[in-house]
């Protein structure tokens, strides 16, 4: 298993959501996440692999897109 070393700013356009992600986010949930990011900042980075595949944080990614963010903090595993 890889070791997480640092938080990196990654362009939203490079991130690849996992097609078989079991967790479904409603529009209401995404709106709430976006509101939280707007109010408190991006306090929990998205977890990705070295190929920019999203492992955890699909809702945060959806919220970042809703907020038209260009870059998001990510932990690379």
Residue frames as qw, qx, qy, qz and C-alpha x, y, z in Angstrom:
[[0.000, 0.890, 0.456, 0.000, 0.00, 0.00, 0.00],
 [0.398, 0.570, -0.025, 0.718, 1.24, 3.48, -0.85],
 [0.399, -0.464, -0.425, 0.667, 2.23, 6.06, 1.69],
 [0.096, 0.915, 0.311, 0.240, 0.52, 9.43, 1.73],
 [0.612, -0.055, -0.151, 0.775, 3.17, 12.11, 1.91],
 [0.077, -0.259, -0.108, 0.957, 1.58, 15.51, 1.29],
 [0.380, 0.716, 0.506, -0.294, -1.45, 17.47, 0.18],
 [0.300, -0.057, 0.491, 0.816, -1.25, 18.63, -3.43],
 [0.424, 0.555, 0.156, -0.699, -3.39, 21.10, -5.36],
 [0.341, 0.078, 0.842, 0.411, -4.75, 19.24, -8.38],
 [0.316, 0.095, -0.294, -0.897, -6.83, 20.61, -11.26],
 [0.655, 0.166, 0.515, -0.526, -10.44, 19.41, -11.02],
 [0.707, 0.520, -0.243, -0.413, -10.29, 18.57, -14.74],
 [0.307, 0.468, -0.829, 0.013, -7.60, 15.91, -14.09],
 [0.375, -0.151, 0.792, -0.458, -9.61, 13.98, -11.48],
 [0.478, 0.010, -0.746, -0.464, -11.35, 10.78, -12.57],
 [0.653, -0.254, 0.366, -0.612, -14.33, 9.68, -10.46],
 [0.165, -0.124, 0.979, 0.006, -14.52, 5.94, -9.76],
 [0.450, -0.068, -0.554, -0.697, -17.26, 4.56, -12.03],
 [0.607, -0.297, -0.732, -0.089, -18.35, 1.91, -9.51],
 [0.006, -0.226, 0.504, -0.834, -18.50, 4.27, -6.54],
 [0.254, -0.407, -0.877, 0.030, -21.13, 2.81, -4.21],
 [0.094, -0.542, -0.468, 0.691, -22.02, 6.08, -2.53],
 [0.171, 0.613, 0.527, 0.563, -24.64, 8.18, -4.31],
 [0.151, -0.307, -0.293, 0.893, -24.87, 11.91, -3.51],
 [0.195, 0.777, 0.597, 0.041, -28.16, 13.72, -4.02],
 [0.263, 0.650, 0.120, 0.703, -28.21, 17.26, -5.34],
 [0.472, -0.836, -0.076, -0.268, -29.22, 18.37, -1.83],
 [0.832, -0.431, 0.061, 0.345, -26.13, 16.71, -0.31],
 [0.624, 0.281, 0.153, 0.713, -23.83, 18.25, -2.92],
 [0.036, -0.808, -0.140, -0.571, -25.34, 21.67, -2.22],
 [0.656, -0.754, -0.008, -0.039, -24.72, 21.22, 1.52],
 [0.818, -0.164, 0.122, 0.538, -21.12, 20.14, 0.89],
 [0.405, 0.545, 0.175, 0.713, -20.61, 23.15, -1.40],
 [0.299, -0.869, -0.097, -0.381, -22.02, 25.46, 1.29],
 [0.791, -0.570, 0.052, 0.216, -19.64, 23.96, 3.83],
 [0.714, 0.123, 0.163, 0.670, -16.65, 24.42, 1.52],
 [0.144, 0.740, 0.172, 0.634, -17.70, 28.02, 0.87],
 [0.479, -0.836, -0.035, -0.266, -18.05, 28.75, 4.60],
 [0.734, -0.614, 0.272, 0.098, -15.13, 26.77, 6.10],
 [0.158, 0.692, -0.657, -0.253, -12.84, 26.07, 3.17],
 [0.860, 0.194, -0.447, -0.150, -11.74, 22.71, 1.84],
 [0.432, -0.658, 0.535, -0.309, -10.82, 21.08, 5.17],
 [0.776, -0.124, 0.618, -0.026, -10.81, 17.44, 4.04],
 [0.148, 0.523, -0.620, -0.565, -8.75, 16.72, 0.89],
 [0.897, 0.267, -0.076, -0.342, -9.86, 14.28, -1.81],
 [0.593, -0.395, 0.684, 0.155, -8.00, 10.96, -1.78],
 [0.728, 0.602, -0.183, -0.273, -6.62, 9.96, -5.20],
 [0.887, -0.126, 0.301, 0.328, -4.19, 7.46, -6.66],
 [0.381, -0.443, 0.376, 0.719, -1.15, 8.34, -8.75],
 [0.213, 0.252, 0.704, 0.628, -3.26, 8.23, -11.92],
 [0.203, -0.049, 0.044, -0.977, -5.72, 10.85, -10.58],
 [0.479, -0.356, -0.735, -0.321, -8.49, 8.30, -9.90],
 [0.395, -0.496, 0.269, -0.725, -10.69, 9.39, -7.00],
 [0.380, -0.046, -0.900, 0.211, -10.65, 6.88, -4.15],
 [0.234, -0.634, -0.655, 0.338, -12.62, 8.94, -1.62],
 [0.086, -0.475, -0.101, 0.870, -14.22, 12.35, -1.87],
 [0.188, 0.382, 0.716, 0.553, -16.63, 12.07, -4.78],
 [0.103, -0.852, -0.511, 0.047, -19.14, 14.38, -3.05],
 [0.317, -0.723, 0.066, 0.610, -16.42, 16.96, -2.41],
 [0.311, -0.061, 0.594, 0.739, -15.40, 16.77, -6.06],
 [0.073, 0.634, 0.692, 0.337, -19.01, 17.29, -7.16],
 [0.223, -0.881, -0.301, 0.289, -19.28, 20.26, -4.79],
 [0.376, -0.480, 0.299, 0.734, -16.01, 21.73, -6.11],
 [0.225, 0.258, 0.672, 0.657, -17.40, 21.51, -9.65],
 [0.078, -0.806, -0.583, -0.070, -20.62, 23.18, -8.48],
 [0.301, -0.850, -0.060, 0.428, -18.48, 26.01, -7.05],
 [0.611, 0.775, -0.057, 0.154, -16.48, 26.24, -10.33],
 [0.512, -0.731, 0.403, 0.202, -13.24, 25.56, -8.46],
 [0.595, 0.666, -0.438, -0.103, -10.23, 25.06, -10.74],
 [0.437, 0.338, -0.775, 0.306, -8.04, 23.22, -8.21],
 [0.768, -0.542, -0.060, -0.336, -8.74, 21.13, -5.12],
 [0.201, -0.619, 0.732, -0.202, -6.51, 19.76, -2.36],
 [0.936, 0.070, -0.275, -0.207, -5.75, 16.06, -2.78],
 [0.525, -0.545, 0.653, -0.021, -3.87, 13.38, -0.92],
 [0.663, 0.444, -0.544, -0.259, -2.07, 11.00, -3.28],
 [0.813, -0.326, 0.453, -0.166, -2.05, 7.37, -2.17]]
